[in-house]
Amino acid sequence: MEIKDFCFASDSTPPLSVIAAAKVASLTLPPPTAAAADSASLPAFVFSNGLKLQGTYVLLRYIGRVAILYGQDPFQSSQIDQWLDYAPVLSVGSEFENACNFIDNYLQSRTFLVEHSLSIADIAIWSGLAGTGLRWESWRKSKKFPNLVRWFNSIFDEYSDALNEAISTYAGKKGSGKPAAAKPKGQQVVSGDNPEKGKASSRPSSEVDLPDAEIGKVCLRFAPEPSGYLHIGHSKAALLNQYFAQRYQGQMIIRFDDTNPSKESIEFVENLLKDIETLGIKYETVTHTSDYFPQLMEMAESLIRQGKAYVDDTPREQMQKERMDGIESKCRSNNVEEHLKLWKEMITGSERGLQCCVRGKLDMQDPNKSLRDPVYYRCNPVPHHRIGSKYKIYPTYDFACPFVDSVEGITHALRSSEYHDRNAQYDRIQADMGLRKVHIYEFSRLNMVYTILSKRHLRWFVENGKVDGWDDARFPTVQGIVRRGLKIEALVQFILEQGASKNLNLMEWDKLWTINKKIIDPMCPRHTAVIEEQRVPLTLTNGPEQPFVRIIQRHKKYEGAGEKATTYTNRIWIDHADAESISVNEEITLMDWGNAIVKEIEKDQDGKVTHLSGVLHLEGSVKTTKLKFTWLPDTSELVNLTLVDFDYLITKKKVSLHLWTLELFVLFLFKRVQLCDSLKLVYFENFSC
């Protein structure tokens, strides 16, 4: 009895677990097809005799029985059933992390979910993780679920060919059906094969599809302008391009959009490549828009000859006003010969040519002002950092980008939402050029509180000496935040958790640093310090007469952090704030030592605590004390250091400004000229910053 048809509902996605199980079991299935039928009855196998099986886990159990992946006895089969019942939890966003934690703990001493061999339970959970896309990939790169990641990777390594085929089939068929009909407000969409009836099925919000994308045929580009260093906003664009290239088994190229020699330099090119490498971005090749300058000039001249572009000598301010008011330039109606004559003047960089620019002849009445005859070419006598003084004219980004994207074979151009109004311009220019259409996918720009991400504005801080360079630890550049202590894994996880959503939001830095803390916490050594000017001595009358040293772990939960030597004396230092919180005869806990009882508290005439006396009470329970303090021994081994505390460069949480008011804005908001505030500390262990 052969499987004649394998169909899924038109308003859903094909079941990855069923496809994966069939591939692993070498069971031939017909290609999954979207069917216009009640989603509660699909997915389904239709057999050659007309019989039908319906529901994801029914199909999965069928494959398990055929391929002996459903346990060796009734007890094992029942264990597998438990995992099949649990698998849908992975599709519920709010429960995803808890589910991963549960499975990670379960797999601590196991290779498979049930007994000692692969079963459809493993395939169901593996597919549930893989099917969430960005959500799982972000956690997979972290170290939070080591057992789960080990298990996931081992299954993928063992059955890589089958699972790669399954993922390709799944990605190729997702969204191939018709869009689901709109549901009344408040109505839940319930999956017919979900054993937890009544729960709304939810597709991960981070997982989106590129329009008309085909496996193995997708080509994307990350195209920074070499006018500054890579910052956290660029990181989102770069990582999303890499994610989609990997997801569709396609290619990604790096292209430098070097069309403005006044801003660009070799320094920026070199550091952008350095930052791209730091992010772990994998690419096919590096290209430059300047590689295409001859073809771009030919295209501009061709458009002039076709009457789709013209040369304009209107002064800049007047041109801006006319575009805003929808007034056509006086040059727009000149004949082609006049335009070509001025075009040649522009090419030579003559005095007359410097007064001109090339504009596209689009629509000066269009409500979208980006379509009101945008500038295609302008003169610039500044030498180019790659090709010197060969050219006196340079294309604008709006003109060059649609041309080079199409010529280089880019299938999908990812653009942040700030370019939304210019997407129509991109399409129109590409059409006027007669080139292959490139799909645009728009994602939300990353905005951070108390942060400017405009390279023009960041450059102002550098050039005016307000920071000590592009790698200043308060800067949002990749080099800046890495210098401040951010792990690249944290940045990647932070970006991928947001996904390719189009929703605009203002992100808090705290979220990024929280992710970073989770990554470094298991491996970061612990050190103790007190503020020198605010330390208070505590004399322990029954403390050790002679100092002694004990070797203890730097991190109580992670042996890999190493060990440290701690000296124990009868006189120790604690912070003044801690000393102020103690009462006479109160029992406290001294970390890594034990309990002590404070017998006397000395204060100066202002009521400030100057000295404490007490006795060790090591038999006391640390569970009964309210106050637990870190401390340092009073020895000559203490090391002085400076603790650096970085603050925001600006005090306005959400920045919205016009370019022409930048200097006024900075004068109003600029907070610090100094690199940082500092506190002088007395420090015990040898430590290098």
C-alpha positions in Angstrom: 0.0 0.0 0.0 1.8 3.1 -1.2 1.3 6.7 -0.1 -0.3 8.4 -3.1 -0.5 12.0 -1.8 0.9 14.0 1.1 -1.0 17.2 1.7 -1.2 20.0 4.3 -3.6 22.8 4.9 -3.2 25.9 2.7 -3.2 28.2 5.7 -0.4 26.3 7.5 3.1 25.0 7.0 4.1 21.4 6.1 4.9 19.3 9.2 8.7 19.3 9.4 8.8 16.3 11.8 6.9 14.1 9.3 9.2 15.1 6.4 12.3 14.6 8.6 11.1 11.2 9.9 10.5 10.0 6.3 13.9 11.1 5.1 15.7 9.5 8.1 13.7 6.3 7.5 14.4 6.4 3.8 10.6 6.3 3.2 9.6 7.8 -0.1 6.9 10.4 0.2 5.3 12.4 -2.6 6.1 16.1 -2.5 3.9 17.8 0.1 1.2 19.9 -1.5 -1.1 22.6 -0.1 -4.7 21.7 -0.2 -7.8 23.9 0.0 -9.4 21.9 2.8 -10.4 22.2 6.4 -7.2 22.6 8.4 -8.5 20.4 11.1 -8.3 17.4 8.7 -4.7 18.0 7.6 -1.9 17.1 7.2 -2.7 13.8 5.7 -1.4 10.8 3.9 -3.7 9.5 1.1 -2.9 5.9 0.2 -3.3 4.1 -3.2 -6.4 2.3 -2.0 -8.2 5.5 -1.1 -7.7 5.3 2.7 -6.4 8.3 4.6 -4.5 9.1 7.8 -4.8 12.5 9.3 -2.8 14.6 11.8 0.9 15.3 12.2 1.5 12.9 15.1 -0.7 10.2 13.5 1.5 10.4 10.4 4.6 10.4 12.6 3.5 7.3 14.5 2.8 5.6 11.1 6.3 6.2 9.9 7.7 5.1 13.3 5.9 1.8 13.1 7.0 1.2 9.5 10.7 2.1 10.2 10.8 0.6 13.8 11.3 4.1 15.3 8.4 3.7 17.7 10.0 1.7 20.5 10.8 -2.0 21.1 7.9 -2.6 23.6 4.7 -1.0 24.8 6.4 0.8 27.6 8.9 2.5 25.2 6.1 3.4 22.8 4.2 5.0 25.7 7.4 7.0 26.6 7.6 8.2 23.0 3.9 9.2 23.2 4.6 11.4 26.2 7.3 13.3 24.2 5.0 13.6 21.2 2.4 15.1 23.5 5.0 17.5 24.8 6.5 18.6 21.5 3.8 21.3 20.7 5.0 23.3 23.7 8.1 24.3 21.6 5.8 26.3 19.3 4.5 28.5 22.1 6.8 31.5 22.4 6.2 32.2 26.1 7.0 28.6 27.0 10.0 28.0 24.7 12.8 28.8 27.1 11.2 26.8 29.9 10.7 23.8 27.6 14.4 24.0 26.5 15.5 24.1 30.1 13.3 21.0 30.9 14.7 19.0 28.0 18.3 20.1 28.7 18.0 18.8 32.3 16.5 15.5 31.0 19.3 15.0 28.6 22.1 15.5 31.1 23.0 11.8 31.1 21.2 10.6 28.0 22.1 10.3 24.3 18.5 9.9 23.1 15.1 10.8 24.6 13.9 7.2 24.9 16.3 4.3 25.8 19.5 4.0 23.7 18.4 4.6 20.1 16.8 7.2 17.8 13.0 7.3 17.9 10.3 9.5 16.5 10.4 11.3 19.9 13.8 12.6 19.0 12.7 13.6 15.5 9.6 15.4 16.9 11.6 17.5 19.4 14.5 18.1 17.0 12.0 19.3 14.3 10.2 21.4 16.9 13.5 23.2 17.7 14.7 23.5 14.1 11.3 24.8 12.9 11.4 27.8 15.1 14.3 29.3 13.1 15.9 32.4 14.7 14.5 31.6 18.1 16.4 28.3 18.5 19.5 29.5 16.6 20.0 32.3 19.1 19.8 29.9 22.1 21.9 27.3 20.2 24.8 29.8 20.0 24.6 30.5 23.7 25.8 28.2 26.5 22.6 28.0 28.4 21.5 24.6 27.2 24.7 22.5 26.7 23.0 19.1 26.9 20.2 20.1 24.5 22.7 21.6 22.0 24.9 18.5 22.2 21.9 16.3 21.5 20.6 18.5 18.7 24.0 18.6 17.0 24.7 14.9 17.4 21.4 14.0 15.7 22.1 16.5 12.9 25.7 15.2 12.4 24.5 11.6 12.3 21.6 12.2 9.8 22.9 15.4 8.1 22.0 14.4 4.5 18.4 13.4 5.4 17.8 16.3 7.7 19.2 18.8 5.2 16.9 17.5 2.6 14.0 17.7 5.0 14.7 21.3 5.9 15.0 22.2 2.2 11.7 20.6 1.5 10.1 22.3 4.5 11.5 25.8 3.7 10.6 25.4 0.0 7.0 24.5 0.8 6.3 27.0 3.7 3.7 29.5 2.7 3.0 27.8 -0.6 -0.7 27.6 0.1 -3.1 30.5 0.0 -3.2 33.0 2.8 -5.5 32.1 5.7 -8.7 34.0 5.8 -9.0 36.7 8.4 -10.4 35.6 11.7 -12.8 37.7 13.7 -11.1 39.7 16.4 -10.4 37.7 19.5 -10.9 34.3 17.8 -8.2 31.7 18.3 -6.7 29.6 15.4 -6.5 26.1 16.7 -4.4 23.4 15.1 -6.4 20.3 14.4 -3.6 17.8 15.2 -2.4 19.6 18.4 -3.2 17.3 21.3 -3.6 20.3 23.6 -7.1 21.3 22.4 -8.2 24.8 22.8 -4.6 26.3 22.7 -3.9 28.8 19.9 -1.2 27.7 17.6 1.4 30.3 17.1 4.1 30.6 14.5 7.3 32.1 15.9 7.2 35.9 15.2 11.0 35.9 14.5 10.6 33.5 11.6 9.7 35.1 8.3 10.0 34.1 4.7 11.7 36.0 1.9 9.3 36.6 -1.1 9.8 34.1 -3.9 12.9 32.6 -2.3 14.1 29.3 -3.7 16.5 27.0 -1.9 20.0 27.3 -3.3 19.2 30.3 -5.5 19.1 33.2 -2.9 21.9 35.8 -3.1 22.1 38.7 -0.6 24.4 41.5 0.1 25.6 43.5 3.1 26.6 46.9 1.7 28.1 49.3 4.2 29.4 52.7 3.2 33.0 53.0 4.2 32.5 56.3 6.1 32.8 55.0 9.7 33.1 51.9 11.8 30.5 49.2 12.0 27.9 49.8 14.8 25.3 47.8 16.5 22.6 48.8 13.9 24.8 47.6 11.0 25.3 44.4 13.0 21.6 43.6 12.7 21.6 44.1 8.9 24.8 41.9 8.5 23.5 39.1 10.8 20.1 39.0 9.2 21.6 38.8 5.7 23.8 35.9 6.9 20.8 34.2 8.5 18.7 34.2 5.4 21.7 33.2 3.2 22.3 30.1 5.4 18.6 29.4 5.8 18.1 29.2 2.0 21.5 27.7 1.4 22.4 30.7 -0.7 25.2 33.2 -1.0 26.1 36.5 0.7 28.5 39.1 -0.6 30.1 42.1 1.1 29.9 45.2 -1.1 31.3 48.6 -0.1 29.1 51.4 -1.3 32.0 53.8 -2.0 30.2 56.5 -4.0 31.1 59.5 -1.8 34.9 60.1 -1.7 34.5 63.1 0.7 33.5 60.8 3.6 35.3 57.6 2.8 38.8 56.2 3.5 40.9 53.1 3.5 40.9 53.2 7.3 37.1 52.6 7.3 37.3 49.8 4.8 39.9 48.0 6.8 38.0 48.4 10.1 34.7 47.4 8.6 36.2 44.1 7.3 37.7 43.7 10.8 34.3 44.2 12.4 32.6 41.8 10.0 35.1 39.2 10.9 34.6 39.9 14.6 30.8 39.2 14.1 31.6 35.9 12.5 30.0 36.8 9.2 30.8 34.4 6.4 30.7 35.7 2.8 31.5 34.7 -0.7 33.4 37.7 -1.9 34.0 41.4 -1.4 33.0 43.9 -4.1 32.9 47.7 -4.4 30.3 49.9 -6.1 33.3 51.7 -7.6 34.0 48.5 -9.6 30.9 49.4 -11.7 31.6 53.1 -12.3 32.1 52.7 -16.1 28.9 50.8 -16.5 27.0 53.3 -14.2 28.2 56.2 -16.4 27.0 54.4 -19.5 23.7 53.7 -17.9 23.3 57.4 -16.9 24.1 58.6 -20.5 21.7 56.0 -21.9 18.9 57.3 -19.7 19.6 60.9 -20.8 19.4 59.8 -24.4 16.1 58.0 -23.7 14.6 61.1 -22.0 14.5 59.3 -18.6 17.1 61.6 -17.1 18.3 65.2 -17.5 21.1 67.5 -16.4 20.0 70.2 -14.0 22.0 73.4 -12.9 19.4 74.6 -10.4 21.1 75.8 -7.2 20.8 73.2 -4.4 18.6 75.1 -2.0 16.2 76.1 -4.8 16.1 72.5 -6.0 15.2 71.2 -2.6 12.4 73.8 -2.3 11.0 72.9 -5.8 11.0 69.2 -4.9 9.0 69.9 -1.8 6.6 72.1 -3.7 6.3 69.8 -6.7 7.7 72.4 -9.1 9.5 71.1 -12.2 13.0 72.4 -12.9 13.4 74.8 -15.8 16.0 72.4 -17.2 13.6 69.5 -17.3 12.3 70.4 -20.8 15.7 71.1 -22.4 16.5 68.9 -25.4 18.7 65.8 -25.2 21.6 67.5 -27.0 21.8 70.2 -24.3 21.7 67.6 -21.5 24.5 65.6 -23.2 26.6 68.7 -23.6 26.3 69.5 -19.9 26.9 65.8 -19.1 30.3 66.0 -20.8 31.1 69.2 -18.8 30.3 67.2 -15.6 32.6 64.4 -16.7 35.6 66.7 -17.2 34.8 68.5 -13.9 34.8 71.9 -15.6 33.6 75.0 -13.8 30.3 74.7 -15.7 30.0 71.0 -15.0 30.5 71.6 -11.2 27.3 73.6 -11.3 25.3 70.6 -12.6 23.9 67.3 -11.5 21.9 64.5 -13.3 18.4 63.9 -12.2 16.0 61.2 -13.0 12.8 62.3 -14.9 10.2 60.5 -12.7 7.2 62.3 -11.4 7.3 65.8 -9.7 3.7 65.5 -8.6 4.0 62.1 -6.8 3.0 62.3 -3.2 6.1 60.2 -2.4 8.7 62.9 -2.6 11.5 60.4 -3.2 10.0 60.0 -6.7 10.3 63.7 -7.5 13.2 63.6 -9.9 15.9 62.3 -7.5 19.6 63.1 -8.2 21.5 60.3 -10.0 24.9 61.9 -10.5 26.8 64.8 -8.9 30.3 66.3 -9.3 33.0 65.9 -6.7 36.6 66.8 -7.3 37.9 65.0 -4.2 40.1 62.0 -5.0 38.6 58.5 -4.4 40.4 56.3 -1.8 40.6 53.4 -4.3 40.8 54.9 -7.8 42.3 58.3 -7.1 41.3 61.3 -9.4 40.2 59.2 -12.4 36.6 60.5 -12.0 35.1 63.9 -11.3 31.5 62.6 -11.0 30.0 60.0 -8.7 26.6 58.2 -8.7 24.3 58.6 -5.7 23.4 55.7 -3.6 19.8 55.8 -4.9 21.1 55.4 -8.5 23.9 53.0 -8.0 22.2 50.5 -5.6 19.4 49.2 -7.8 21.9 48.9 -10.7 24.6 47.0 -8.9 22.1 44.8 -7.0 20.6 43.6 -10.3 23.9 43.2 -12.1 25.6 41.3 -9.3 22.7 38.8 -9.2 21.3 39.8 -5.8 17.9 38.2 -5.4 16.8 39.9 -2.2 17.8 43.3 -0.9 17.3 43.7 2.8 16.7 47.3 3.8 15.9 48.9 7.1 12.5 50.6 7.5 14.1 54.1 7.3 14.3 53.4 3.5 10.6 52.6 3.3 9.6 55.7 1.2 12.5 55.0 -1.1 11.5 51.5 -2.0 9.2 52.7 -4.7 12.0 54.8 -6.1 14.3 51.7 -6.1 11.8 49.7 -8.1 11.1 52.6 -10.5 14.8 53.3 -11.2 15.4 49.6 -11.8 12.5 49.4 -14.2 13.7 52.5 -16.1 17.1 50.8 -16.5 15.5 47.7 -17.9 17.2 45.5 -15.4 16.0 42.3 -13.6 13.8 43.2 -10.6 15.3 42.6 -7.1 13.0 41.8 -4.3 13.1 44.2 -1.3 12.6 42.8 2.2 12.2 45.5 4.8 13.1 45.0 8.5 12.9 47.4 11.4 15.9 49.6 12.2 17.5 48.9 15.5 17.2 51.9 17.9 18.8 52.0 21.3 18.0 54.3 24.2 20.5 57.2 24.8 22.2 56.3 21.6 22.9 58.0 18.2 23.5 55.5 15.4 24.0 58.0 12.5 27.6 57.7 11.3 27.6 61.4 10.5 26.8 62.2 14.1 29.2 59.7 15.6 31.9 61.2 13.4 31.2 64.6 15.0 32.0 63.1 18.4 35.3 61.7 17.0 36.4 64.7 15.1 35.6 67.1 17.9 37.5 65.1 20.5 34.5 64.3 22.6 35.5 60.6 22.6 38.9 58.9 22.2 38.2 57.3 18.9 35.7 55.0 17.1 36.5 52.3 19.6 35.6 54.4 22.6 33.9 52.2 25.2 30.8 54.4 25.3 30.3 54.3 21.5 27.7 51.9 19.9 30.3 50.6 17.4 31.2 47.0 17.5 34.8 47.8 18.6 33.4 50.1 21.3 31.0 47.7 22.9 33.5 44.8 22.6 36.1 47.0 24.3 33.6 47.6 27.0 33.3 43.9 27.7 30.5 42.6 25.4 30.9 39.0 24.1 30.1 38.7 20.4 27.9 35.7 21.2 25.7 38.0 23.3 25.3 40.5 20.5 24.5 37.8 18.0 21.8 36.4 20.3 20.4 39.8 21.0 20.1 40.6 17.3 18.6 37.2 16.3 16.1 37.2 19.1 14.6 40.3 17.5 14.4 38.6 14.1 13.5 40.3 10.9 10.3 41.9 12.2 9.1 45.2 10.7 7.9 46.5 14.1 9.7 49.6 15.2 10.9 49.6 18.8 13.3 51.3 21.1 15.6 48.7 22.8 17.2 49.0 26.2 20.9 48.4 26.6 20.1 46.5 29.8 18.6 43.6 27.8 21.9 43.2 25.8 24.0 43.3 29.0 21.7 40.8 30.7 22.4 38.4 27.9 26.1 39.1 28.1 26.0 38.4 31.9 24.5 35.0 31.3 27.3 34.1 28.9 30.2 35.3 31.0 28.8 34.4 34.4 29.8 30.7 34.4 33.4 31.5 33.5 34.1 34.9 35.0 36.4 34.9 38.1 35.1 36.7 41.2 37.3 39.4 42.8 36.7 41.5 45.9 37.4 45.2 46.3 36.5 48.0 48.7 36.5 51.8 48.1 39.7 53.1 49.7 38.2 56.3 51.1 35.2 54.5 52.5 36.6 51.4 54.1 36.0 50.5 57.8 38.2 48.1 59.8 36.7 45.2 61.7 38.9 43.7 64.5 38.2 40.1 65.4 39.4 39.6 68.9 39.5 35.8 68.6 40.8 35.9 65.0 44.0 34.1 63.9 47.1 35.5 65.7 49.1 34.8 62.6 47.6 35.3 59.1 47.0 32.1 57.1 46.2 31.3 53.5 43.5 29.1 52.2 43.0 28.1 48.5 39.4 28.5 47.3 37.6 28.6 44.0 37.2 31.9 42.2 33.7 30.9 41.2 31.6 28.7 43.5 29.7 27.1 40.6 32.3 26.9 37.9 35.7 25.2 38.6 37.0 26.3 35.2 37.4 29.8 36.6 40.4 28.6 38.6 41.5 29.1 42.2 42.6 32.0 44.4 44.6 32.4 47.6 42.6 34.1 50.4 44.4 35.4 53.4 42.6 35.3 56.8 43.7 37.8 59.5 42.3 39.2 62.8 41.8 42.6 61.2 39.8 43.0 58.0 38.3 45.7 55.8 34.6 46.1 54.8 32.8 48.8 52.9 31.5 51.8 54.9 27.9 51.3 53.6 28.0 47.7 55.0 29.4 48.9 58.3 26.5 51.5 58.6 23.9 48.7 58.4 25.2 46.7 61.4 23.8 46.9 64.9 25.6 46.1 68.2 25.6 42.3 69.0 24.3 41.5 65.5 25.6 38.3 63.9 26.8 38.7 60.4 28.3 36.4 57.7 31.8 37.0 56.3 31.8 35.4 52.8 34.1 32.5 52.4 34.9 32.4 56.1 31.9 32.1 58.4 29.9 34.1 61.0 31.0 36.8 63.4 29.2 38.8 66.1 29.8 42.6 66.2 30.3 43.6 69.8 31.3 47.3 69.5 30.7 50.1 67.0 32.8 53.3 67.1 31.7 56.5 65.5 33.2 60.0 65.0 31.5 63.2 66.1 29.5 63.3 62.9 28.0 59.8 63.6 30.1 58.1 60.9 31.2 54.6 61.7 35.0 54.5 62.0 35.8 51.1 63.6 34.1 47.8 64.5 35.0 45.1 67.0 33.7 41.6 67.2 34.4 37.9 67.6 34.3 35.0 65.2 31.3 32.6 65.6 32.2 30.0 63.0 29.8 27.5 64.4 26.9 29.9 63.6 24.6 29.1 60.6 24.9 31.3 57.6 21.2 30.6 56.9 20.1 32.6 60.0 22.0 35.9 59.2 20.4 38.8 57.3 23.7 40.6 56.5 26.4 38.8 54.4 29.5 40.9 53.5 32.5 40.6 51.3 35.8 41.7 52.9 39.5 42.1 52.5 42.3 41.2 54.9 44.4 44.1 56.3 47.7 43.1 54.7 50.4 44.6 52.6 49.4 42.4 49.7 46.5 44.6 48.7 46.7 46.2 45.2 45.4 49.6 44.3 43.4 49.9 41.1 40.9 52.2 39.5 37.3 51.0 38.7 36.0 52.5 35.5 32.3 53.3 35.3 31.0 54.2 31.8 27.9 56.3 31.4 25.9 57.3 28.3 27.3 60.1 26.1 23.9 61.8 25.9 21.1 62.3 28.4 18.1 62.2 26.1 16.5 58.7 26.1 15.0 58.9 22.6 16.9 60.9 20.0 15.1 62.6 17.2 16.8 65.5 15.5 17.3 67.3 12.2 20.8 67.1 10.7 21.1 70.9 10.6 20.6 71.2 14.4 23.2 68.6 15.4 25.7 71.0 17.0 23.0 72.7 19.0 21.7 69.4 20.0 25.1 68.2 21.2 25.8 71.4 23.1 22.5 70.9 24.9 22.8 67.2 25.6 26.5 66.5 25.8 27.2 65.2 29.2 30.8 64.3 29.6 34.1 65.3 28.1 36.0 63.1 30.5 36.4 59.5 29.5 34.8 58.3 32.7 34.3 58.8 36.4 36.5 56.7 38.6 36.7 55.4 42.2 40.0 54.6 43.8 39.9 51.1 45.2 42.1 49.0 47.5 42.3 45.6 45.9 43.5 42.3 47.2 44.2 39.9 44.4 46.5 40.6 41.4 44.3 41.7 38.6 44.8 43.4 35.2 42.2 45.5 33.5 
